[in-house]
Amino acid sequence: MFHLDISLISNSNTDFFSSLDVLSPHSQFVTLKINGKNEGIYLQLESVDELFLKKRNLADGSIFYAVDGDANFSLMSDLDKRPKTTLLSGYEDKAVREGDEEKLEKFIFNLNTWTNTEFEQNIEKYLNVDRYLSWLVGIICMQNYDGFVHNYALYLNHESGRFELIPWDYDATWGRDVNGKVMEGDYVRAQGFNTLTARLLAVNSIKKRYIQKMNNVLNNQFTIECMKPIIYQLHEYIAPYVLKDPYVKDNLEQFYKEPEFMLSFIKERTAYIENNLLTL
């Protein structure tokens, strides 16, 4: 007989995006037992699907998952540096209504072929620019290197007719890469990556909005004073369960140092972003 037991410990990570008014999935730490055997502590992440929209009273729409590097908003593949055979490359349909794949293709094609004037005049019709900039601020602060070209969900709001990005799978953040190795605070540039971001920040009025948002977050949310109690509270919540996790017992020394590591990263990352905002 197979028996699965999942127990909630505490809420977790994507709260930072929520504080920036970015749509984000709920996440929580849980303990897992299989047939009575302790399998340790895990992060449970909410799916971005129809239920996600319903629970938040959001408008109906389609959801695409960005599953690999080709979800880079470009006509060129990020994987082999060749022209894409389809503009839907890199995306997986999660909850897609008829005709919306064509709308995504049109969006990607237009943002790559519009003149600068056409882009500035039309982009707000296709993209919730304000929320995209908030997402950009969040991903830059947390330094999620691969999140610019995948690890996000793309939501086409049928009410507004515009796309929004929803962050997803944010393990490589807060100063560590996907393998848990240290990622220095200057690893991801302050203007980010991908074609859409580059075109947005090439518009002077949009760039000013981004800088204003970033400065506001650096002064109020991405600070030692704000983040320290959150980090330590979460660390305290999960510590008893980490001690019982059979797969991480050899890394306890690192675990106990992690809050100070994260705070050092915030300080280093903030200094880097502030210095580089001046050159955008």
Beta strands, then each sheet from edge to edge (+ up, - down):
strand 1: 4-11
strand 2: 27-34
strand 3: 37-45
strand 4: 61-66
strand 5: 91-95
strand 6: 152-157
strand 7: 162-167
sheet 1: 1+ 2- 3+
sheet 2: 5+ 4- 6+ 7-
end
